[in-house]
Amino acid sequence: MQVTCGTDIIEINRIQKSIEEMGERFLERVYTPQEIAYCESKKMQKYQHYAARFAAKEAVFKALSEQLKDKYAIEWRNIEVLNTLQGKPKIDLLGIEIPSIKSMDLSISHCKTYAVANVVMLID
Ligand SMILES: CC(C)(COP(=O)(O)OP(=O)(O)OC[C@H]1O[C@@H](n2cnc3c(N)ncnc32)[C@H](O)[C@@H]1OP(=O)(O)O)[C@@H](O)C(=O)NCCC(=O)NCCS
């Protein structure tokens, strides 16, 4: 069993610019419908939440071992970040099964300018 971690930090502006310039095309390439619904519900602050989810997906890629990255073709929308009733974010892999991942945990933080995400995985 191996413990791996991945981290990512992103400028909120960068994500805001991509959404403003590419609109639906960007959103639908990167985010699942439930993620979009969650971020849109945040109204004025939505870019912070979109950026945090982008960082979370990058952090998942970083936490995956090289062998797993090579074995599975993982795309943005295979990684979904939703929140528990208490607000804690969690990762689900959609449309892809990676049995060797035994557990994953995610923590997110964001402010006006940056979003950051950390992922820890237990890989068999
Ligand atoms: C929930 C809480 C941790 C969010 O912190 P914040 O500084 O307001 O906001 P941040 O930008 O750092 O974090 C926001 C993210 O926290 C995450 N979050 C929310 N509730 C959470 C929870 N119960 N557990 C873990 N993560 C949580 C979410 O991912 C959220 O981002 P998202 O909505 O885009 O998914 C905070 O409001 C809180 O309740 N803190 C409790 C503090 C406390 O009880 N201190 C006592 C001494 S320890």
Backbone and ligand atoms as CSV (ligand in chain L), in Angstrom:
chain,resi,resn,atom,element,x,y,z
A,1,MET,N,N,0.853,-1.212,0.000
A,1,MET,CA,C,0.000,0.000,0.000
A,1,MET,C,C,0.882,1.253,0.000
A,2,GLN,N,N,0.513,2.217,-0.798
A,2,GLN,CA,C,1.323,3.429,-0.921
A,2,GLN,C,C,0.444,4.655,-0.653
A,3,VAL,N,N,0.960,5.610,0.092
A,3,VAL,CA,C,0.225,6.866,0.288
A,3,VAL,C,C,0.817,7.880,-0.685
A,4,THR,N,N,-0.041,8.512,-1.465
A,4,THR,CA,C,0.455,9.543,-2.395
A,4,THR,C,C,-0.301,10.845,-2.118
A,5,CYS,N,N,0.287,11.953,-2.537
A,5,CYS,CA,C,-0.445,13.211,-2.383
A,5,CYS,C,C,-0.266,14.057,-3.632
A,6,GLY,N,N,-1.191,14.980,-3.822
A,6,GLY,CA,C,-1.116,15.901,-4.956
A,6,GLY,C,C,-1.640,17.244,-4.496
A,7,THR,N,N,-1.015,18.308,-4.977
A,7,THR,CA,C,-1.488,19.639,-4.586
A,7,THR,C,C,-1.511,20.544,-5.805
A,8,ASP,N,N,-2.394,21.535,-5.796
A,8,ASP,CA,C,-2.415,22.496,-6.903
A,8,ASP,C,C,-2.935,23.839,-6.412
A,9,ILE,N,N,-2.344,24.882,-6.949
A,9,ILE,CA,C,-2.824,26.242,-6.650
A,9,ILE,C,C,-3.118,26.926,-7.980
A,10,ILE,N,N,-4.170,27.719,-8.009
A,10,ILE,CA,C,-4.549,28.352,-9.273
A,10,ILE,C,C,-5.061,29.769,-9.039
A,11,GLU,N,N,-4.778,30.651,-10.001
A,11,GLU,CA,C,-5.312,32.015,-9.926
A,11,GLU,C,C,-6.768,31.987,-10.392
A,12,ILE,N,N,-7.643,32.535,-9.572
A,12,ILE,CA,C,-9.079,32.531,-9.904
A,12,ILE,C,C,-9.305,33.241,-11.247
A,13,ASN,N,N,-8.546,34.305,-11.482
A,13,ASN,CA,C,-8.670,35.089,-12.726
A,13,ASN,C,C,-8.510,34.256,-13.986
A,14,ARG,N,N,-7.591,33.276,-13.882
A,14,ARG,CA,C,-7.299,32.446,-15.061
A,14,ARG,C,C,-8.528,31.636,-15.451
A,15,ILE,N,N,-9.214,31.104,-14.448
A,15,ILE,CA,C,-10.412,30.300,-14.710
A,15,ILE,C,C,-11.553,31.207,-15.161
A,16,GLN,N,N,-11.651,32.369,-14.515
A,16,GLN,CA,C,-12.713,33.326,-14.904
A,16,GLN,C,C,-12.558,33.705,-16.385
A,17,LYS,N,N,-11.301,33.955,-16.784
A,17,LYS,CA,C,-11.031,34.350,-18.175
A,17,LYS,C,C,-11.424,33.215,-19.138
A,18,SER,N,N,-11.071,31.985,-18.792
A,18,SER,CA,C,-11.410,30.852,-19.670
A,18,SER,C,C,-12.916,30.711,-19.802
A,19,ILE,N,N,-13.630,30.892,-18.693
A,19,ILE,CA,C,-15.092,30.740,-18.737
A,19,ILE,C,C,-15.699,31.878,-19.546
A,20,GLU,N,N,-15.183,33.096,-19.333
A,20,GLU,CA,C,-15.743,34.238,-20.068
A,20,GLU,C,C,-15.447,34.130,-21.566
A,21,GLU,N,N,-14.254,33.625,-21.895
A,21,GLU,CA,C,-13.885,33.564,-23.322
A,21,GLU,C,C,-14.479,32.352,-24.028
A,22,MET,N,N,-14.497,31.186,-23.338
A,22,MET,CA,C,-14.925,29.955,-24.031
A,22,MET,C,C,-16.302,29.464,-23.603
A,23,GLY,N,N,-16.829,30.024,-22.501
A,23,GLY,CA,C,-18.186,29.699,-22.050
A,23,GLY,C,C,-18.438,28.219,-21.886
A,24,GLU,N,N,-19.611,27.806,-22.415
A,24,GLU,CA,C,-20.067,26.406,-22.279
A,24,GLU,C,C,-19.007,25.397,-22.712
A,25,ARG,N,N,-18.287,25.753,-23.768
A,25,ARG,CA,C,-17.298,24.816,-24.322
A,25,ARG,C,C,-16.267,24.428,-23.241
A,26,PHE,N,N,-15.828,25.429,-22.486
A,26,PHE,CA,C,-14.868,25.186,-21.404
A,26,PHE,C,C,-15.545,24.430,-20.257
A,27,LEU,N,N,-16.720,24.930,-19.854
A,27,LEU,CA,C,-17.419,24.323,-18.712
A,27,LEU,C,C,-17.697,22.847,-18.966
A,28,GLU,N,N,-18.178,22.557,-20.180
A,28,GLU,CA,C,-18.573,21.174,-20.455
A,28,GLU,C,C,-17.386,20.238,-20.666
A,29,ARG,N,N,-16.240,20.809,-20.962
A,29,ARG,CA,C,-15.039,19.974,-21.106
A,29,ARG,C,C,-14.461,19.610,-19.735
A,30,VAL,N,N,-14.599,20.545,-18.789
A,30,VAL,CA,C,-13.903,20.373,-17.508
A,30,VAL,C,C,-14.817,19.874,-16.376
A,31,TYR,N,N,-16.062,20.357,-16.353
A,31,TYR,CA,C,-16.911,20.131,-15.166
A,31,TYR,C,C,-18.116,19.249,-15.475
A,32,THR,N,N,-18.578,18.515,-14.455
A,32,THR,CA,C,-19.789,17.706,-14.606
A,32,THR,C,C,-21.012,18.616,-14.364
A,33,PRO,N,N,-22.200,18.170,-14.799
A,33,PRO,CA,C,-23.405,18.992,-14.578
A,33,PRO,C,C,-23.625,19.340,-13.107
A,34,GLN,N,N,-23.340,18.397,-12.216
A,34,GLN,CA,C,-23.538,18.684,-10.775
A,34,GLN,C,C,-22.531,19.703,-10.253
A,35,GLU,N,N,-21.341,19.652,-10.766
A,35,GLU,CA,C,-20.333,20.647,-10.357
A,35,GLU,C,C,-20.753,22.039,-10.847
A,36,ILE,N,N,-21.259,22.080,-12.073
A,36,ILE,CA,C,-21.686,23.373,-12.634
A,36,ILE,C,C,-22.841,23.925,-11.798
A,37,ALA,N,N,-23.790,23.046,-11.439
A,37,ALA,CA,C,-24.937,23.503,-10.635
A,37,ALA,C,C,-24.466,24.059,-9.292
A,38,TYR,N,N,-23.511,23.380,-8.669
A,38,TYR,CA,C,-22.994,23.839,-7.371
A,38,TYR,C,C,-22.323,25.220,-7.519
A,39,CYS,N,N,-21.447,25.343,-8.490
A,39,CYS,CA,C,-20.700,26.617,-8.650
A,39,CYS,C,C,-21.653,27.751,-9.023
A,40,GLU,N,N,-22.589,27.481,-9.922
A,40,GLU,CA,C,-23.519,28.539,-10.344
A,40,GLU,C,C,-24.384,29.005,-9.171
A,41,SER,N,N,-24.642,28.101,-8.212
A,41,SER,CA,C,-25.467,28.491,-7.056
A,41,SER,C,C,-24.741,29.512,-6.177
A,42,LYS,N,N,-23.443,29.666,-6.386
A,42,LYS,CA,C,-22.653,30.600,-5.569
A,42,LYS,C,C,-22.646,32.017,-6.135
A,43,LYS,N,N,-23.371,32.209,-7.251
A,43,LYS,CA,C,-23.567,33.544,-7.861
A,43,LYS,C,C,-22.247,34.307,-8.062
A,44,MET,N,N,-22.082,35.454,-7.345
A,44,MET,CA,C,-20.929,36.327,-7.555
A,44,MET,C,C,-19.582,35.634,-7.269
A,45,GLN,N,N,-19.626,34.655,-6.358
A,45,GLN,CA,C,-18.381,33.982,-5.937
A,45,GLN,C,C,-18.083,32.746,-6.787
A,46,LYS,N,N,-18.857,32.549,-7.838
A,46,LYS,CA,C,-18.782,31.245,-8.510
A,46,LYS,C,C,-17.389,30.905,-9.043
A,47,TYR,N,N,-16.628,31.919,-9.455
A,47,TYR,CA,C,-15.320,31.615,-10.053
A,47,TYR,C,C,-14.374,30.991,-9.031
A,48,GLN,N,N,-14.512,31.365,-7.764
A,48,GLN,CA,C,-13.690,30.743,-6.712
A,48,GLN,C,C,-13.969,29.245,-6.649
A,49,HIS,N,N,-15.229,28.879,-6.776
A,49,HIS,CA,C,-15.605,27.471,-6.656
A,49,HIS,C,C,-15.213,26.689,-7.916
A,50,TYR,N,N,-15.370,27.340,-9.075
A,50,TYR,CA,C,-14.898,26.685,-10.311
A,50,TYR,C,C,-13.382,26.479,-10.237
A,51,ALA,N,N,-12.670,27.492,-9.792
A,51,ALA,CA,C,-11.205,27.394,-9.727
A,51,ALA,C,C,-10.783,26.311,-8.735
A,52,ALA,N,N,-11.487,26.240,-7.611
A,52,ALA,CA,C,-11.145,25.227,-6.600
A,52,ALA,C,C,-11.315,23.821,-7.174
A,53,ARG,N,N,-12.375,23.629,-7.949
A,53,ARG,CA,C,-12.590,22.307,-8.541
A,53,ARG,C,C,-11.558,21.993,-9.608
A,54,PHE,N,N,-11.129,23.012,-10.339
A,54,PHE,CA,C,-10.072,22.817,-11.331
A,54,PHE,C,C,-8.794,22.376,-10.605
A,55,ALA,N,N,-8.470,23.082,-9.516
A,55,ALA,CA,C,-7.270,22.738,-8.732
A,55,ALA,C,C,-7.395,21.325,-8.168
A,56,ALA,N,N,-8.597,20.956,-7.729
A,56,ALA,CA,C,-8.801,19.614,-7.157
A,56,ALA,C,C,-8.532,18.536,-8.210
A,57,LYS,N,N,-8.984,18.779,-9.436
A,57,LYS,CA,C,-8.783,17.784,-10.496
A,57,LYS,C,C,-7.282,17.660,-10.822
A,58,GLU,N,N,-6.603,18.786,-10.877
A,58,GLU,CA,C,-5.148,18.760,-11.108
A,58,GLU,C,C,-4.453,18.008,-9.969
A,59,ALA,N,N,-4.924,18.228,-8.744
A,59,ALA,CA,C,-4.312,17.571,-7.586
A,59,ALA,C,C,-4.521,16.058,-7.659
A,60,VAL,N,N,-5.686,15.625,-8.170
A,60,VAL,CA,C,-5.926,14.188,-8.351
A,60,VAL,C,C,-4.911,13.624,-9.351
A,61,PHE,N,N,-4.718,14.339,-10.477
A,61,PHE,CA,C,-3.749,13.867,-11.478
A,61,PHE,C,C,-2.361,13.724,-10.839
A,62,LYS,N,N,-2.020,14.688,-9.996
A,62,LYS,CA,C,-0.687,14.635,-9.376
A,62,LYS,C,C,-0.564,13.491,-8.379
A,63,ALA,N,N,-1.657,13.167,-7.709
A,63,ALA,CA,C,-1.601,12.111,-6.696
A,63,ALA,C,C,-1.562,10.713,-7.319
A,64,LEU,N,N,-2.018,10.592,-8.558
A,64,LEU,CA,C,-2.003,9.279,-9.216
A,64,LEU,C,C,-0.564,8.895,-9.534
A,65,SER,N,N,-0.241,7.646,-9.326
A,65,SER,CA,C,1.123,7.226,-9.652
A,65,SER,C,C,1.272,7.210,-11.174
A,66,GLU,N,N,2.515,7.224,-11.632
A,66,GLU,CA,C,2.783,7.256,-13.081
A,66,GLU,C,C,2.173,6.022,-13.770
A,67,GLN,N,N,2.259,4.851,-13.086
A,67,GLN,CA,C,1.705,3.626,-13.696
A,67,GLN,C,C,0.209,3.773,-13.927
A,68,LEU,N,N,-0.494,4.349,-12.954
A,68,LEU,CA,C,-1.948,4.487,-13.109
A,68,LEU,C,C,-2.271,5.493,-14.210
A,69,LYS,N,N,-1.501,6.574,-14.276
A,69,LYS,CA,C,-1.737,7.582,-15.322
A,69,LYS,C,C,-1.596,6.963,-16.701
A,70,ASP,N,N,-0.588,6.072,-16.826
A,70,ASP,CA,C,-0.350,5.453,-18.133
A,70,ASP,C,C,-1.429,4.430,-18.464
A,71,LYS,N,N,-1.949,3.771,-17.440
A,71,LYS,CA,C,-2.890,2.665,-17.658
A,71,LYS,C,C,-4.300,3.174,-17.982
A,72,TYR,N,N,-4.688,4.298,-17.381
A,72,TYR,CA,C,-6.065,4.785,-17.559
A,72,TYR,C,C,-6.017,6.163,-18.221
A,73,ALA,N,N,-6.891,6.354,-19.219
A,73,ALA,CA,C,-6.953,7.676,-19.864
A,73,ALA,C,C,-7.998,8.496,-19.106
A,74,ILE,N,N,-7.537,9.271,-18.150
A,74,ILE,CA,C,-8.476,10.006,-17.289
A,74,ILE,C,C,-8.668,11.418,-17.835
A,75,GLU,N,N,-9.911,11.807,-17.960
A,75,GLU,CA,C,-10.219,13.155,-18.435
A,75,GLU,C,C,-10.812,13.980,-17.300
A,76,TRP,N,N,-10.905,15.289,-17.545
A,76,TRP,CA,C,-11.396,16.194,-16.490
A,76,TRP,C,C,-12.713,15.726,-15.898
A,77,ARG,N,N,-13.617,15.341,-16.783
A,77,ARG,CA,C,-14.967,15.016,-16.312
A,77,ARG,C,C,-15.086,13.616,-15.712
A,78,ASN,N,N,-13.987,12.851,-15.725
A,78,ASN,CA,C,-13.997,11.590,-14.977
A,78,ASN,C,C,-13.816,11.844,-13.480
A,79,ILE,N,N,-13.431,13.074,-13.136
A,79,ILE,CA,C,-13.207,13.417,-11.725
A,79,ILE,C,C,-14.280,14.412,-11.310
A,80,GLU,N,N,-15.097,14.011,-10.354
A,80,GLU,CA,C,-16.170,14.913,-9.909
A,80,GLU,C,C,-15.958,15.287,-8.442
A,81,VAL,N,N,-16.085,16.581,-8.181
A,81,VAL,CA,C,-15.937,17.078,-6.809
A,81,VAL,C,C,-17.288,17.604,-6.334
A,82,LEU,N,N,-17.867,16.897,-5.370
A,82,LEU,CA,C,-19.118,17.363,-4.768
A,82,LEU,C,C,-18.890,17.522,-3.271
A,83,ASN,N,N,-19.894,18.035,-2.576
A,83,ASN,CA,C,-19.739,18.284,-1.142
A,83,ASN,C,C,-20.725,17.442,-0.347
A,84,THR,N,N,-20.285,17.013,0.832
A,84,THR,CA,C,-21.200,16.313,1.736
A,84,THR,C,C,-22.185,17.348,2.306
A,85,LEU,N,N,-23.182,16.858,3.051
A,85,LEU,CA,C,-24.157,17.781,3.658
A,85,LEU,C,C,-23.470,18.769,4.595
A,86,GLN,N,N,-22.336,18.350,5.165
A,86,GLN,CA,C,-21.589,19.238,6.077
A,86,GLN,C,C,-20.696,20.201,5.301
A,87,GLY,N,N,-20.595,20.008,3.994
A,87,GLY,CA,C,-19.783,20.918,3.178
A,87,GLY,C,C,-18.433,20.372,2.796
A,88,LYS,N,N,-18.052,19.244,3.387
A,88,LYS,CA,C,-16.722,18.703,3.063
A,88,LYS,C,C,-16.690,18.218,1.614
A,89,PRO,N,N,-15.635,18.596,0.842
A,89,PRO,CA,C,-15.581,18.145,-0.553
A,89,PRO,C,C,-15.130,16.694,-0.647
A,90,LYS,N,N,-15.663,15.992,-1.650
A,90,LYS,CA,C,-15.225,14.605,-1.852
A,90,LYS,C,C,-15.084,14.343,-3.351
A,91,ILE,N,N,-14.236,13.371,-3.664
A,91,ILE,CA,C,-13.962,13.061,-5.074
A,91,ILE,C,C,-14.670,11.769,-5.450
A,92,ASP,N,N,-15.318,11.781,-6.608
A,92,ASP,CA,C,-15.841,10.546,-7.185
A,92,ASP,C,C,-15.246,10.398,-8.570
A,93,LEU,N,N,-14.889,9.168,-8.912
A,93,LEU,CA,C,-14.444,8.922,-10.284
A,93,LEU,C,C,-15.661,8.453,-11.066
A,94,LEU,N,N,-15.952,9.132,-12.164
A,94,LEU,CA,C,-17.134,8.803,-12.970
A,94,LEU,C,C,-16.703,8.138,-14.267
A,95,GLY,N,N,-17.376,7.026,-14.582
A,95,GLY,CA,C,-17.124,6.363,-15.868
A,95,GLY,C,C,-15.757,5.717,-15.952
A,96,ILE,N,N,-15.119,5.561,-14.822
A,96,ILE,CA,C,-13.798,4.929,-14.841
A,96,ILE,C,C,-13.603,4.244,-13.490
A,97,GLU,N,N,-13.115,3.012,-13.531
A,97,GLU,CA,C,-12.897,2.289,-12.275
A,97,GLU,C,C,-11.423,1.997,-12.112
A,98,ILE,N,N,-10.874,2.414,-10.996
A,98,ILE,CA,C,-9.453,2.142,-10.730
A,98,ILE,C,C,-9.390,1.390,-9.400
A,99,PRO,N,N,-9.468,0.050,-9.473
A,99,PRO,CA,C,-9.583,-0.734,-8.230
A,99,PRO,C,C,-8.419,-0.523,-7.276
A,100,SER,N,N,-7.249,-0.182,-7.794
A,100,SER,CA,C,-6.106,-0.051,-6.870
A,100,SER,C,C,-6.174,1.211,-6.005
A,101,ILE,N,N,-7.080,2.146,-6.314
A,101,ILE,CA,C,-7.241,3.295,-5.408
A,101,ILE,C,C,-8.168,2.860,-4.283
A,102,LYS,N,N,-7.630,2.781,-3.096
A,102,LYS,CA,C,-8.414,2.290,-1.952
A,102,LYS,C,C,-9.133,3.423,-1.246
A,103,SER,N,N,-8.568,4.610,-1.291
A,103,SER,CA,C,-9.253,5.742,-0.667
A,103,SER,C,C,-8.639,7.058,-1.140
A,104,MET,N,N,-9.474,8.098,-1.118
A,104,MET,CA,C,-9.012,9.429,-1.570
A,104,MET,C,C,-9.613,10.458,-0.643
A,105,ASP,N,N,-8.841,11.462,-0.301
A,105,ASP,CA,C,-9.405,12.555,0.495
A,105,ASP,C,C,-8.956,13.872,-0.116
A,106,LEU,N,N,-9.839,14.864,-0.012
A,106,LEU,CA,C,-9.590,16.158,-0.660
A,106,LEU,C,C,-9.865,17.281,0.319
A,107,SER,N,N,-9.004,18.299,0.286
A,107,SER,CA,C,-9.274,19.514,1.043
A,107,SER,C,C,-9.084,20.704,0.105
A,108,ILE,N,N,-9.982,21.678,0.241
A,108,ILE,CA,C,-10.008,22.831,-0.670
A,108,ILE,C,C,-10.005,24.117,0.151
A,109,SER,N,N,-9.340,25.152,-0.374
A,109,SER,CA,C,-9.490,26.478,0.222
A,109,SER,C,C,-9.433,27.512,-0.908
A,110,HIS,N,N,-10.157,28.599,-0.743
A,110,HIS,CA,C,-10.058,29.663,-1.755
A,110,HIS,C,C,-10.288,31.021,-1.135
A,111,CYS,N,N,-9.650,32.020,-1.763
A,111,CYS,CA,C,-9.848,33.412,-1.344
A,111,CYS,C,C,-10.132,34.196,-2.623
A,112,LYS,N,N,-10.002,35.519,-2.561
A,112,LYS,CA,C,-10.353,36.331,-3.725
A,112,LYS,C,C,-9.471,36.047,-4.950
A,113,THR,N,N,-8.208,35.725,-4.699
A,113,THR,CA,C,-7.276,35.600,-5.826
A,113,THR,C,C,-6.842,34.175,-6.155
A,114,TYR,N,N,-6.775,33.316,-5.145
A,114,TYR,CA,C,-6.265,31.964,-5.389
A,114,TYR,C,C,-7.194,30.890,-4.843
A,115,ALA,N,N,-7.103,29.712,-5.491
A,115,ALA,CA,C,-7.749,28.512,-4.942
A,115,ALA,C,C,-6.670,27.444,-4.836
A,116,VAL,N,N,-6.783,26.636,-3.790
A,116,VAL,CA,C,-5.789,25.587,-3.586
A,116,VAL,C,C,-6.508,24.289,-3.230
A,117,ALA,N,N,-5.929,23.165,-3.654
A,117,ALA,CA,C,-6.532,21.869,-3.327
A,117,ALA,C,C,-5.427,20.876,-2.997
A,118,ASN,N,N,-5.702,20.022,-2.031
A,118,ASN,CA,C,-4.786,18.940,-1.665
A,118,ASN,C,C,-5.534,17.618,-1.692
A,119,VAL,N,N,-4.897,16.626,-2.301
A,119,VAL,CA,C,-5.495,15.291,-2.376
A,119,VAL,C,C,-4.519,14.278,-1.778
A,120,VAL,N,N,-5.049,13.379,-0.968
A,120,VAL,CA,C,-4.246,12.261,-0.447
A,120,VAL,C,C,-4.926,10.971,-0.896
A,121,MET,N,N,-4.115,10.031,-1.399
A,121,MET,CA,C,-4.665,8.748,-1.875
A,121,MET,C,C,-3.940,7.585,-1.225
A,122,LEU,N,N,-4.697,6.522,-1.079
A,122,LEU,CA,C,-4.123,5.258,-0.640
A,122,LEU,C,C,-4.211,4.330,-1.849
A,123,ILE,N,N,-3.052,3.908,-2.349
A,123,ILE,CA,C,-3.023,3.087,-3.568
A,123,ILE,C,C,-2.409,1.719,-3.263
A,124,ASP,N,N,-3.107,0.671,-3.734
A,124,ASP,CA,C,-2.638,-0.703,-3.485
A,124,ASP,C,C,-1.679,-1.148,-4.568
L,1,LIG,C1,C,-16.163,25.154,6.661
L,1,LIG,C2,C,-14.955,26.045,6.861
L,1,LIG,C3,C,-13.781,25.139,7.240
L,1,LIG,C4,C,-14.627,26.782,5.556
L,1,LIG,O1,O,-13.484,27.575,5.745
L,1,LIG,P1,P,-13.363,29.061,5.119
L,1,LIG,O2,O,-12.081,29.628,5.584
L,1,LIG,O3,O,-14.635,29.781,5.362
L,1,LIG,O4,O,-13.307,28.839,3.550
L,1,LIG,P2,P,-12.150,28.201,2.642
L,1,LIG,O5,O,-12.062,28.964,1.388
L,1,LIG,O6,O,-10.864,27.964,3.373
L,1,LIG,O7,O,-12.739,26.763,2.343
L,1,LIG,C5,C,-13.879,26.610,1.582
L,1,LIG,C6,C,-13.992,25.138,1.301
L,1,LIG,O8,O,-14.031,24.434,2.542
L,1,LIG,C7,C,-14.581,23.156,2.265
L,1,LIG,N1,N,-15.445,22.788,3.374
L,1,LIG,C8,C,-16.651,23.288,3.696
L,1,LIG,N2,N,-17.151,22.660,4.777
L,1,LIG,C9,C,-16.236,21.727,5.145
L,1,LIG,C10,C,-16.182,20.745,6.182
L,1,LIG,N3,N,-17.181,20.588,7.053
L,1,LIG,N4,N,-15.090,19.953,6.270
L,1,LIG,C11,C,-14.075,20.087,5.378
L,1,LIG,N5,N,-14.075,21.006,4.366
L,1,LIG,C12,C,-15.141,21.818,4.262
L,1,LIG,C13,C,-15.343,23.254,0.941
L,1,LIG,O9,O,-14.637,22.488,0.001
L,1,LIG,C14,C,-15.255,24.741,0.594
L,1,LIG,O10,O,-15.105,25.018,-0.781
L,1,LIG,P3,P,-16.252,24.647,-1.839
L,1,LIG,O11,O,-17.547,25.206,-1.324
L,1,LIG,O12,O,-15.783,25.308,-3.108
L,1,LIG,O13,O,-16.257,23.150,-1.941
L,1,LIG,C15,C,-15.211,27.071,7.983
L,1,LIG,O14,O,-16.203,27.938,7.585
L,1,LIG,C16,C,-15.569,26.454,9.321
L,1,LIG,O15,O,-16.684,26.104,9.606
L,1,LIG,N6,N,-14.611,26.375,10.144
L,1,LIG,C17,C,-14.834,25.845,11.442
L,1,LIG,C18,C,-13.843,26.519,12.286
L,1,LIG,C19,C,-13.929,26.020,13.660
L,1,LIG,O16,O,-14.876,25.371,14.090
L,1,LIG,N7,N,-12.887,26.309,14.389
L,1,LIG,C20,C,-12.865,25.899,15.734
L,1,LIG,C21,C,-11.474,25.585,16.170
L,1,LIG,S1,S,-10.791,24.279,15.209
